[in-house]
């Protein structure tokens, strides 16, 4: 089969590989589209360790079922289109049993810890695939993973319609969160210094932050900057919720938490098996239409350029498998 492999930092090459075998609990997918995200870029650039080169990258994939493992219990049929959930938890530990699979110590990531989807065919565990009809545009489906993270963040914040949310930092992750919060009926204010990002957030229905804005129910810190939270915390209502989307933030001190009765919550990844199918369902129903954030399409011949693009541009590039 044809494939594109990483052969060194920022170097991709087209090669021929043997197709993978379909294990008893797996489905073999004929790949059709792949979204690129931050983790792909980090691996491409050599900033995030992966397996030995040549290595198959690729996490955020959509494909058609080409073979079904003999012990797969889902009622799949050949030719059916599915979206891949690319982080495989163990489904057996205490974290998984408590619906915290994002904290599963056995979790492995497609394209990082095990070979990814940048090939004509890929075998993935059937439990981590979700059906999606062909009527949904591929540029929407390739956004399922970052949207699932945003769905998880909104769930962990207990976000409710008509609440006021303040979002610090509108990089790609922040923009997907903005889209989900708006779709869920929240009023979203964005604090972001880069004009292009702020404009994109406003095109999704957010409003720009201005000095003195307050009475927020929930504050999402996606700034990646240590002091950013403290600068915006006065705008949060008593009893409000702070959600940390990166590990860089400095949470409020105990005196402030106590006096203002704030809730602080970390949000890392998404949890299996709920967030991903909820996201795919929202894409199928049209509740989320993220195509605006994934408008740059490349063929596999342009894979190098697509990865470079993903590193510098906030709008998400994606690949279609026309060889
Ligand atoms: Zn587990």
Boltz pocket constraint, residues with backbone or C-beta under 6 A from the ligand:
constraints:
  - pocket:
      binder: B
      contacts: [[A, 89], [A, 90], [A, 91], [A, 92], [A, 93], [A, 94], [A, 95], [A, 96], [A, 101], [A, 104], [A, 105], [A, 106], [A, 107]]
      max_distance: 6.0
